[in-house]
């Protein structure tokens, strides 16, 4: 198990839909050492949650920034790019959801 896998398991970042996970070198912000974990959350959505039609297309991403906590003297942040979807039938938008980030 690599050090990155260990850090991800400590913060319970085990969602199977997470991809492109990278842990950047720490940077100093106001005297604090901050490690940024970047990940992408995307999965195929079959039907629109509003109208139920199969008219969804991908519509960009939304960046969510979440503070995870501290470990070994450094703060960790998760920068999660969540996939957005647009329904051609009703015009509603929705996004990929996970238990890692609160709704809205």
N, C-alpha and C positions, 0 to 999 in steps of 0.2 A: 504494500500500500504506500503510495507516494505521499509526500507532505501535503500536496494540494487536496488529495482525496480525504486525508485525515481532517483538514480544515473544513471541507465541505460537509463531512459527516458530523462534525461537532456542531455546526450551525444548522444541521438537518436540511441541507439543500439536496434532497434526494428525489425530487419530482422527476418522473421519467420523461416529461416533455421539455425539460431544460436541455439546451444545447449550446455549443460555442462558449463553454465556461472557461474563463481565464482569470487568474489572480495576478494583478499588476504589482510591480514593485511599490513599496510604500512611498508616499509623498508627505511632506511636512506642510500642514495647514495650521496657522496660528500656534505653532510650537507642538502640535500633536502629530503623531505618526499615523497616517490613515492608509489602509490597504483597501483597494477597490476590487471587488469581484464582479466581473461583467458576465452576463448570461442572456440568452434569448429564450423566450417561452413561446412556442408555437405548436399547434396541433390542428388537424383538419376538423373543421366544423361542418356538419352535413346540412343542418336545417337552421333557419333563422329562429332565435328564441322568441321573437315578437309575433311573427305571423305563421311560422311553421313551413314556409316554402323553401325549396332547394335553390335559392337564388343568391347565395353568398359568394362574395369575392374578397380577396385580401385587399386591405385598404391602409397600408402603412403600419407603423408601430407606435407604441406609447412607452416612454421611458419612465420607470418608477424607481425612485431612490429610497432604499430602506437601510436603516442603521441596524446592524446585526449584533453588535456588542464588542467587547474587548477580549483579546487573547494575547498573552505573552507581551504585554506592554503596548500593543497596537490596536487601534480601532479598526473595525471592518465594516464596510458598506457594500450593499448589493445594488448594482445598477442593472435593472432587469428591463430588457426590451420586450414588451408584450405585443403580440400580433393583434391588429385591429381588423375587423370584418365589416363589410357593407352589404346590405340586402338590396338587390335591384328591384324587388317587388314592393316593399313598404318604405324603403329609404332609411331604415333604422341602422344604427351601428352598434357593434358589440365588440368585446375583446376577450382574449384568452385569459382565463382565470386560474389561480392557484391558491393554495392555503398559505403560501409564503408572504403574500401581500393582501392586505385588507381590501375589500371592495370599496371603490372610490377613494 
